[in-house]
C-alpha cells in the first residue's frame, strides 16, 4: 500500500526520527482522545451539551453493551473496554481523511491490542479464581483432561492471532482498495468506498470490543 502523501510521515522524515508511521499516528489518535476527553470534562454540567453530551452518549452506549454481554460484574472492566473501543474507532476513522494513516492497518498495533486482551483475560481469571482458574482448561471429564488441556491451550493461543489478523486484514484491505480507486478515478468514485469505510470502522470496533468482553467474561465464570 503506497499513500501519495502522509502528513506525519513527511514530518517524521523532516525530523529524521524514523520511528514508524503507525507509531506516530498512534500518538496522534492518543492526542485526539485526550483533547476530546479534556473538552468533555472541563465544564461538566447537569444538563449536558456539546462535547459532554456526545461523550456521555458514547460512555452510556459502551456501558450498556458491557452489562448486556458481561453482566453487572463487567462494569469493573469498563475503562479497559472503553479504551479499546475509542482507540480502535478513532484509528479506523482517521483513515478516511486524506493524508492520514490508520494505526490499525499495521499488524504491530493490532498485535499489541490483542496481546493486552490475552494477558488481561488470564490475569482476571487468576485473580478471580486463583489456582482453580486452570480448571477452565481441563474439561468436564477427568480422563479427557490431558486432551482437553492441549485443545484449550491451542484455542487460547489462537485468540490474539485471530483478533489482530481480523482487524489488520479489514483495515489494510480497505486502505488498499481506497488507494486503487483514488489512483484510477480520484474525484467521485472513491466516495462510496469512503462511506463503506465508516461502516467497516464501526463494525471492526464492535467485533474487537465484543470478543474482548466475551473472553474476559469467560475467565470470570466458574469452571464446571
C-alpha positions as CSV (number, residue, x, y, z in Angstrom):
1,X,0.0,0.0,0.0
2,X,1.5,3.3,-1.1
3,X,0.0,6.6,0.0
4,X,0.7,9.6,-2.2
5,X,1.3,11.7,0.9
6,X,1.1,11.2,4.6
7,X,1.4,14.3,6.8
8,X,3.1,12.8,9.8
9,X,5.4,10.7,7.6
10,X,6.6,13.9,5.9
11,X,7.1,15.4,9.4
12,X,8.9,12.3,10.6
13,X,11.3,12.4,7.6
14,X,11.9,16.1,8.2
15,X,12.9,15.5,11.8
16,X,14.8,12.2,11.0
17,X,13.0,10.3,13.7
18,X,12.2,7.1,11.7
19,X,10.0,5.6,14.4
20,X,7.3,4.3,12.0
21,X,4.2,5.9,10.8
22,X,2.0,3.5,12.8
23,X,3.6,4.8,16.0
24,X,3.3,8.5,15.0
25,X,-0.4,8.1,14.0
26,X,-1.0,6.1,17.2
27,X,0.3,9.2,19.1
28,X,-2.0,11.3,17.1
29,X,-5.0,9.2,18.0
30,X,-4.0,9.4,21.6
31,X,-3.7,13.2,21.4
32,X,-7.2,13.4,19.8
33,X,-8.7,11.3,22.5
34,X,-7.0,13.3,25.3
35,X,-8.2,16.6,23.8
36,X,-11.8,15.3,23.4
37,X,-11.8,14.0,27.0
38,X,-10.5,17.4,28.2
39,X,-13.2,19.3,26.3
40,X,-15.9,17.0,27.6
41,X,-14.8,17.2,31.2
42,X,-13.6,20.7,31.7
43,X,-17.0,22.1,32.5
44,X,-19.3,19.3,33.5
45,X,-23.0,20.4,33.7
46,X,-26.1,18.7,35.0
47,X,-27.7,19.3,31.6
48,X,-25.1,18.2,29.1
49,X,-24.4,19.9,25.8
50,X,-21.8,19.9,23.1
51,X,-18.9,17.6,23.5
52,X,-20.1,16.5,27.0
53,X,-23.4,15.4,25.6
54,X,-21.6,13.4,22.8
55,X,-19.2,11.7,25.2
56,X,-22.0,10.8,27.7
57,X,-23.8,9.1,24.9
58,X,-20.7,7.2,23.9
59,X,-20.0,6.2,27.5
60,X,-23.6,5.1,28.1
61,X,-23.5,3.0,25.0
62,X,-20.3,1.2,25.9
63,X,-21.6,0.7,29.5
64,X,-24.9,-0.8,28.3
65,X,-23.0,-3.2,25.9
66,X,-20.7,-4.3,28.7
67,X,-23.6,-5.0,31.1
68,X,-25.6,-6.9,28.4
69,X,-22.5,-9.0,27.5
70,X,-20.8,-9.5,30.8
71,X,-23.4,-8.6,33.4
72,X,-23.0,-6.2,36.3
73,X,-19.6,-7.6,37.2
74,X,-18.3,-6.4,33.8
75,X,-18.6,-2.8,34.8
76,X,-15.3,-3.2,36.7
77,X,-13.6,-3.6,33.2
78,X,-15.3,-0.6,31.7
79,X,-12.1,1.5,31.5
80,X,-10.3,-1.3,29.5
81,X,-13.1,-2.0,27.1
82,X,-14.0,1.7,26.5
83,X,-10.3,2.4,25.8
84,X,-10.2,-0.3,23.2
85,X,-13.4,0.9,21.6
86,X,-12.5,4.6,21.4
87,X,-8.9,4.0,20.3
88,X,-9.8,1.5,17.6
89,X,-12.7,3.5,16.3
90,X,-10.7,6.7,16.1
91,X,-7.8,4.9,14.5
92,X,-10.2,3.4,11.9
93,X,-12.0,6.7,11.1
94,X,-8.9,8.8,10.5
95,X,-8.2,6.6,7.5
96,X,-11.0,8.5,5.7
97,X,-9.1,11.8,6.0
98,X,-6.6,12.4,3.1
99,X,-3.0,12.4,4.3
100,X,-3.8,10.3,7.4
101,X,-3.0,6.6,8.1
102,X,-4.9,4.3,10.4
103,X,-2.6,2.6,13.0
104,X,-5.0,-0.4,12.9
105,X,-3.8,-1.1,9.3
106,X,-0.5,-2.1,10.8
107,X,-0.2,-5.6,12.3
108,X,2.1,-4.4,15.1
109,X,-0.6,-2.1,16.6
110,X,-3.2,-4.8,16.4
111,X,-0.9,-7.4,17.9
112,X,-0.3,-5.1,20.9
113,X,-4.0,-4.7,21.4
114,X,-4.7,-8.4,21.1
115,X,-1.9,-9.4,23.4
116,X,-3.3,-6.9,26.0
117,X,-6.6,-8.7,25.8
118,X,-4.9,-12.1,26.1
119,X,-2.9,-11.1,29.2
120,X,-5.8,-9.4,30.9
121,X,-8.1,-12.3,30.3
122,X,-5.9,-14.7,32.2
123,X,-4.8,-12.2,34.8
124,X,-8.5,-11.6,35.6
125,X,-9.2,-15.3,35.7
126,X,-6.4,-16.0,38.1
127,X,-7.3,-13.0,40.3
128,X,-10.9,-14.2,40.5
129,X,-10.4,-17.9,40.9
130,X,-6.8,-18.4,42.0
131,X,-5.4,-21.8,41.1
132,X,-8.9,-23.1,40.4
133,X,-8.9,-21.0,37.2
134,X,-6.9,-23.7,35.5
135,X,-10.0,-26.0,35.7
136,X,-11.2,-24.0,32.7
137,X,-8.6,-25.9,30.7
138,X,-9.4,-29.4,31.9
139,X,-12.9,-30.0,30.6
140,X,-15.8,-31.8,32.5
141,X,-14.4,-35.4,32.2
142,X,-11.3,-36.2,34.2
143,X,-9.8,-38.9,31.9
144,X,-10.1,-36.5,28.9
145,X,-8.4,-33.7,30.8
146,X,-4.9,-34.1,29.1
147,X,-6.5,-33.9,25.6
148,X,-8.9,-31.1,26.5
149,X,-5.9,-29.2,28.1
150,X,-4.0,-29.2,24.8
151,X,-7.0,-28.2,22.8
152,X,-7.8,-25.3,25.2
153,X,-4.2,-24.1,25.1
154,X,-4.3,-24.0,21.3
155,X,-7.6,-22.3,21.3
156,X,-6.5,-19.6,23.8
157,X,-3.2,-19.0,21.8
158,X,-5.2,-18.6,18.7
159,X,-7.3,-15.8,20.2
160,X,-4.7,-12.9,19.9
161,X,-3.8,-14.2,16.4
162,X,-7.4,-14.0,15.2
163,X,-8.1,-10.7,16.9
164,X,-5.0,-9.0,15.4
165,X,-5.3,-10.5,11.9
166,X,-9.1,-9.8,11.6
167,X,-8.7,-6.1,12.4
168,X,-5.5,-5.8,10.3
169,X,-7.0,-7.6,7.3
170,X,-10.1,-5.5,7.2
171,X,-8.4,-2.1,7.7
172,X,-5.4,-2.8,5.4
173,X,-7.7,-4.2,2.7
174,X,-9.9,-1.1,2.9
175,X,-6.8,1.1,2.6
176,X,-5.6,-0.8,-0.5
177,X,-8.9,-0.7,-2.2
178,X,-9.3,3.0,-1.5
179,X,-5.8,3.8,-2.8
180,X,-6.6,1.9,-6.0
181,X,-9.8,3.8,-6.6
182,X,-8.1,7.1,-5.9
183,X,-5.4,6.2,-8.5
184,X,-8.0,5.3,-11.1
185,X,-10.7,7.9,-10.6
186,X,-9.5,10.5,-8.0
187,X,-12.7,12.5,-7.7
188,X,-16.1,10.9,-7.2
189,X,-15.7,7.1,-7.4
190,X,-13.9,6.7,-4.1
191,X,-16.8,8.4,-2.2
192,X,-18.9,5.2,-1.9
193,X,-15.8,3.3,-0.6
194,X,-15.2,6.0,2.0
195,X,-18.8,5.7,3.1
196,X,-18.4,2.0,3.4
197,X,-15.2,2.7,5.3
198,X,-17.3,4.3,8.0
199,X,-19.4,1.2,8.3
200,X,-16.3,-1.0,8.4
201,X,-14.7,1.2,11.1
202,X,-17.7,0.8,13.4
203,X,-18.1,-2.9,12.7
204,X,-14.5,-3.8,13.4
205,X,-14.5,-1.7,16.6
206,X,-17.7,-3.6,17.7
207,X,-16.3,-7.0,16.9
208,X,-12.9,-6.5,18.7
209,X,-14.6,-5.0,21.8
210,X,-17.3,-7.7,21.9
211,X,-14.7,-10.5,21.6
212,X,-12.6,-8.9,24.3
213,X,-15.7,-8.8,26.6
214,X,-16.6,-12.4,25.8
215,X,-13.1,-13.6,26.6
216,X,-12.9,-11.8,29.9
217,X,-16.5,-12.9,30.8
218,X,-15.4,-16.5,30.2
219,X,-12.5,-16.1,32.5
220,X,-14.8,-14.8,35.2
221,X,-17.2,-17.8,35.0
222,X,-16.9,-20.7,37.4
223,X,-15.3,-23.8,35.8
224,X,-17.6,-26.8,35.6
